[in-house]
Amino acid sequence: MDRFKQIETFVAVATRGSLSAAAQAEGVAPAVIGRRIDALEERLGVKLLVRTTRRITLTFEGSAFLEDCQRLLNDFYDAEASVSLGGVKASGHLRVTAPAGFGRAHVAPLLPAFLEAHRDVTISLDLTDRLADIVNEGIDVAIRIGALDGSSLVGLKLAENRRVVVASPAYLDAHGAPATPSDLAQHDCLTFGTYGNQARGWQFTVDGRVVSMRVSGTMECNDGAVLRDWALAGRGLAWRSVWEVGEDLRAGRLKSVLDEFAAPDNAIYAVFPQRKHLPLRVRMFVDYLKNTYGNPAYWR
């Protein structure tokens, strides 16, 4: 049992960043935490942590040991929870990142219900359009939209998603609708400029293959919500995801064009590090998102 407590303490210190923070969480003196770490390092014969008055950093051996310890503890907690209280019980802290616009609309609003169902889970949500390094930044789940790269990360498809070219009825009445992607050269296109994955251009399927069209206009912005607002105001054509403009299309505030040239599905994924065993809280959160997004009524 002493060995297990030492491992728990090591993980707490490594993830919280200090002896005092780990001690406060457990309700003991920092000296107690320090003695456990000393005993663990002496038993293993390696230095796991470099401690100074200002900070604690992991050694190379400590970083490798931390990942194994976290996996061991997660398996233990999951096994214990599966037989306690007659059912499965998720616990612990969950770190999630998502694109800013999608996260505001379709991740943040779902968290209260998930936490209500799992009272022992806490969540940090990072909304950013920066492609986070989920391994080195300690992120449990990243929500990403579009084709995944060839990395070692694991991706689970949560929902289908299309991108459509949209404009307000007023814009189309004044300027007409493009009949082919090449007609976009004569239109005012609302773009991300050189930012993000749209820097390659808007994608279409032409003669059975996907092509990228570079478009231009008088206004550009690296915030999708602003581009949608400009399209609603009749300022031009925008290439937006259905998750963002679906309600506007149904209400008639926007109309889609070039639908017959639509690019392949730009699906929504949950991405996490390559692991044999995911913590129970991660599995249950991903299942919760998949069940929510998989319900057609949600998108209506």
C-alpha positions as CSV (number, residue, x, y, z in Angstrom):
1,M,0.0,0.0,0.0
2,D,2.9,2.3,0.7
3,R,4.1,1.8,-2.9
4,F,0.7,2.7,-4.3
5,K,0.5,5.9,-2.1
6,Q,4.0,6.9,-3.3
7,I,2.8,6.6,-6.9
8,E,-0.4,8.6,-6.2
9,T,1.7,11.3,-4.5
10,F,4.2,11.4,-7.4
11,V,1.3,11.9,-10.0
12,A,-0.3,14.6,-7.8
13,V,3.0,16.5,-7.5
14,A,3.8,16.2,-11.2
15,T,0.4,17.3,-12.4
16,R,-0.2,20.0,-9.8
17,G,3.3,21.4,-10.1
18,S,4.4,21.7,-6.5
19,L,4.6,19.8,-3.2
20,S,2.4,22.3,-1.4
21,A,-0.4,22.0,-4.0
22,A,-0.4,18.2,-3.7
23,A,-0.2,18.5,0.1
24,Q,-3.1,21.0,0.2
25,A,-5.3,18.7,-2.0
26,E,-4.7,15.8,0.4
27,G,-4.8,17.8,3.6
28,V,-1.3,16.9,4.8
29,A,1.9,18.8,5.4
30,P,4.3,19.4,2.4
31,A,7.0,17.6,4.4
32,V,4.9,14.4,4.2
33,I,4.6,14.7,0.5
34,G,8.4,15.3,0.2
35,R,9.2,12.2,2.3
36,R,7.0,10.0,0.0
37,I,8.8,11.3,-3.1
38,D,12.2,10.7,-1.5
39,A,11.2,7.2,-0.6
40,L,9.9,6.5,-4.1
41,E,13.1,7.8,-5.7
42,E,15.3,5.9,-3.3
43,R,13.4,2.6,-4.0
44,L,13.6,3.1,-7.8
45,G,17.2,4.3,-7.7
46,V,16.4,7.2,-10.1
47,K,15.7,10.9,-9.8
48,L,12.1,11.6,-10.9
49,L,11.8,15.3,-10.0
50,V,14.1,18.3,-9.9
51,R,13.0,20.5,-7.0
52,T,13.9,24.1,-6.5
53,T,12.3,26.8,-4.4
54,R,10.4,28.1,-7.4
55,R,9.3,25.1,-9.4
56,I,9.3,21.4,-9.9
57,T,10.3,19.8,-13.2
58,L,10.3,16.2,-14.4
59,T,13.5,14.4,-15.3
60,F,13.5,12.3,-18.5
61,E,12.9,9.2,-16.3
62,G,10.2,11.1,-14.4
63,S,8.3,11.9,-17.6
64,A,8.3,8.3,-18.8
65,F,7.3,7.1,-15.3
66,L,4.5,9.6,-15.0
67,E,2.7,8.3,-18.1
68,D,2.9,4.7,-16.9
69,C,1.7,5.8,-13.4
70,Q,-1.3,7.7,-14.8
71,R,-2.3,4.7,-16.8
72,L,-2.0,2.4,-13.8
73,L,-4.0,4.7,-11.6
74,N,-6.7,5.2,-14.2
75,D,-7.1,1.4,-14.6
76,F,-7.3,1.0,-10.8
77,Y,-9.9,3.8,-10.4
78,D,-12.0,2.4,-13.3
79,A,-11.8,-1.1,-11.9
80,E,-12.8,0.1,-8.4
81,A,-15.6,2.3,-9.7
82,S,-17.1,-0.5,-11.9
83,V,-17.8,-2.6,-8.8
84,S,-18.6,0.1,-6.3
85,L,-22.1,1.4,-5.7
86,G,-23.4,-1.1,-8.2
87,G,-22.2,0.8,-11.3
88,V,-19.6,2.8,-13.2
89,K,-18.5,6.1,-11.8
90,A,-16.3,8.6,-13.6
91,S,-14.0,10.9,-11.6
92,G,-11.1,13.2,-12.0
93,H,-10.2,16.3,-14.1
94,L,-10.9,16.4,-17.8
95,R,-9.0,18.8,-20.1
96,V,-10.8,19.5,-23.4
97,T,-9.9,21.8,-26.3
98,A,-12.1,22.7,-29.3
99,P,-12.2,25.3,-32.1
100,A,-13.4,28.6,-30.7
101,G,-16.6,29.0,-32.8
102,F,-17.7,25.4,-32.6
103,G,-16.7,25.1,-28.9
104,R,-18.8,28.1,-28.0
105,A,-21.9,26.8,-29.9
106,H,-21.7,23.1,-29.5
107,V,-19.3,22.1,-26.6
108,A,-19.6,24.6,-23.9
109,P,-23.4,24.4,-23.7
110,L,-23.3,20.7,-23.2
111,L,-20.9,20.6,-20.3
112,P,-23.3,21.5,-17.4
113,A,-25.5,18.4,-18.2
114,F,-22.4,16.1,-18.4
115,L,-21.1,17.4,-15.0
116,E,-24.6,17.1,-13.5
117,A,-24.5,13.4,-14.5
118,H,-20.9,12.9,-13.3
119,R,-20.5,14.8,-10.1
120,D,-17.0,13.7,-9.4
121,V,-15.6,15.1,-12.7
122,T,-14.3,18.6,-13.3
123,I,-13.5,20.1,-16.7
124,S,-11.2,22.7,-18.2
125,L,-12.3,23.8,-21.7
126,D,-9.8,25.6,-23.9
127,L,-11.4,27.3,-26.9
128,T,-8.8,28.1,-29.6
129,D,-8.3,27.8,-33.3
130,R,-4.6,27.0,-32.6
131,L,-3.8,23.3,-33.3
132,A,-2.9,22.3,-29.7
133,D,-0.2,19.7,-29.0
134,I,-2.5,17.4,-27.0
135,V,0.3,15.1,-25.8
136,N,2.8,17.7,-24.5
137,E,0.0,20.0,-23.2
138,G,-1.7,17.2,-21.3
139,I,-5.0,17.5,-23.1
140,D,-7.4,14.6,-22.7
141,V,-9.7,15.3,-25.7
142,A,-9.4,17.6,-28.7
143,I,-12.4,18.3,-30.8
144,R,-11.3,18.9,-34.4
145,I,-13.1,19.5,-37.7
146,G,-11.9,18.1,-41.0
147,A,-9.6,15.4,-42.2
148,L,-7.1,14.3,-39.5
149,D,-3.4,14.3,-40.3
150,G,-1.2,11.2,-40.3
151,S,-0.1,11.5,-36.7
152,S,-0.2,8.8,-34.1
153,L,-3.2,10.4,-32.5
154,V,-6.5,8.5,-32.4
155,G,-9.6,10.0,-33.9
156,L,-13.2,9.1,-33.4
157,K,-15.8,10.5,-35.7
158,L,-18.6,12.3,-33.8
159,A,-20.7,13.7,-36.6
160,E,-20.8,14.4,-40.2
161,N,-20.4,18.0,-41.3
162,R,-20.6,19.8,-44.7
163,R,-19.3,23.1,-45.8
164,V,-21.5,25.2,-48.0
165,V,-21.2,28.5,-49.9
166,V,-23.9,30.8,-48.5
167,A,-25.1,34.4,-49.1
168,S,-28.1,36.4,-48.1
169,P,-31.1,36.7,-50.4
170,A,-30.4,40.4,-50.8
171,Y,-26.8,39.7,-52.0
172,L,-28.0,37.1,-54.5
173,D,-30.8,39.4,-55.8
174,A,-28.2,42.1,-56.4
175,H,-25.3,40.1,-57.8
176,G,-26.8,36.8,-59.0
177,A,-25.8,33.3,-57.9
178,P,-22.6,31.7,-59.2
179,A,-23.3,28.7,-61.5
180,T,-19.8,27.1,-61.2
181,P,-16.9,27.5,-58.8
182,S,-15.0,29.5,-61.4
183,D,-17.7,32.2,-61.3
184,L,-16.6,33.1,-57.7
185,A,-13.9,35.3,-59.4
186,Q,-16.7,37.7,-60.2
187,H,-18.1,37.8,-56.6
188,D,-17.2,39.4,-53.3
189,C,-16.0,36.5,-51.2
190,L,-15.7,36.7,-47.4
191,T,-12.5,34.9,-46.5
192,F,-10.2,33.9,-43.7
193,G,-7.3,35.4,-45.7
194,T,-4.1,33.4,-45.1
195,Y,-5.3,32.1,-41.7
196,G,-5.8,28.4,-40.8
197,N,-6.9,25.6,-43.1
198,Q,-8.8,27.9,-45.5
199,A,-5.6,29.4,-46.7
200,R,-5.6,26.8,-49.4
201,G,-8.9,28.1,-50.7
202,W,-12.5,26.9,-50.8
203,Q,-12.8,23.3,-51.7
204,F,-15.2,21.9,-54.3
205,T,-15.7,18.6,-56.2
206,V,-15.2,19.2,-59.9
207,D,-15.3,16.4,-62.5
208,G,-15.1,13.8,-59.7
209,R,-12.0,15.3,-57.9
210,V,-11.5,17.8,-55.1
211,V,-10.1,21.1,-56.1
212,S,-9.2,24.2,-54.1
213,M,-10.3,27.6,-55.4
214,R,-8.5,30.7,-54.3
215,V,-11.1,33.4,-53.8
216,S,-10.9,37.1,-52.8
217,G,-13.1,40.0,-51.8
218,T,-13.1,43.3,-50.0
219,M,-13.3,41.9,-46.5
220,E,-11.6,39.1,-44.6
221,C,-11.5,38.0,-40.9
222,N,-10.0,35.1,-39.0
223,D,-13.3,34.7,-37.0
224,G,-15.9,32.5,-38.6
225,A,-18.7,34.1,-36.6
226,V,-17.8,37.5,-38.1
227,L,-17.9,36.0,-41.6
228,R,-21.3,34.6,-41.0
229,D,-22.6,38.0,-39.7
230,W,-21.2,39.7,-42.8
231,A,-22.9,37.2,-45.0
232,L,-26.2,37.8,-43.2
233,A,-25.7,41.5,-43.8
234,G,-25.4,41.0,-47.5
235,R,-21.7,41.8,-47.8
236,G,-20.8,38.7,-49.9
237,L,-20.5,34.9,-50.2
238,A,-19.0,32.9,-47.3
239,W,-17.9,29.2,-47.1
240,R,-19.2,28.0,-43.8
241,S,-19.9,24.7,-42.0
242,V,-23.5,23.6,-41.8
243,W,-23.1,23.4,-38.0
244,E,-22.7,27.2,-38.0
245,V,-25.3,28.3,-40.7
246,G,-27.8,25.4,-40.6
247,E,-30.3,27.4,-38.7
248,D,-29.9,30.4,-41.0
249,L,-30.5,28.2,-44.0
250,R,-33.7,26.7,-42.5
251,A,-35.0,30.2,-41.6
252,G,-34.2,31.6,-45.1
253,R,-31.8,34.2,-43.8
254,L,-29.1,32.6,-45.9
255,K,-29.2,30.6,-49.1
256,S,-26.7,28.0,-50.3
257,V,-25.2,28.0,-53.8
258,L,-22.9,25.6,-55.7
259,D,-24.4,22.6,-53.7
260,E,-23.8,20.3,-56.7
261,F,-20.0,21.0,-56.4
262,A,-19.9,20.4,-52.6
263,A,-16.6,19.0,-51.3
264,P,-16.5,15.7,-49.3
265,D,-17.7,15.5,-45.7
266,N,-15.7,17.7,-43.3
267,A,-16.5,15.6,-40.3
268,I,-16.2,16.4,-36.6
269,Y,-13.8,14.3,-34.6
270,A,-12.8,13.6,-31.0
271,V,-9.0,13.2,-30.9
272,F,-6.9,11.8,-28.1
273,P,-3.4,10.4,-27.5
274,Q,-2.7,6.9,-28.7
275,R,-3.4,4.8,-25.6
276,K,-4.6,1.3,-25.0
277,H,-6.7,2.4,-22.1
278,L,-8.5,5.8,-21.9
279,P,-9.6,7.1,-18.5
280,L,-13.3,6.4,-17.8
281,R,-14.1,10.1,-17.7
282,V,-12.7,10.5,-21.2
283,R,-14.6,7.5,-22.6
284,M,-17.8,8.7,-21.1
285,F,-17.4,12.3,-22.3
286,V,-16.7,11.2,-25.9
287,D,-19.7,8.8,-25.8
288,Y,-21.8,11.7,-24.5
289,L,-20.7,14.0,-27.4
290,K,-21.2,11.2,-30.0
291,N,-24.7,10.4,-28.7
292,T,-25.6,14.1,-28.6
293,Y,-24.3,14.9,-32.1
294,G,-25.6,11.6,-33.5
295,N,-29.1,12.6,-32.7
296,P,-30.6,14.4,-35.8
297,A,-32.9,16.4,-33.6
298,Y,-29.9,18.1,-32.0
299,W,-28.9,19.8,-35.2
300,R,-32.5,20.9,-35.8
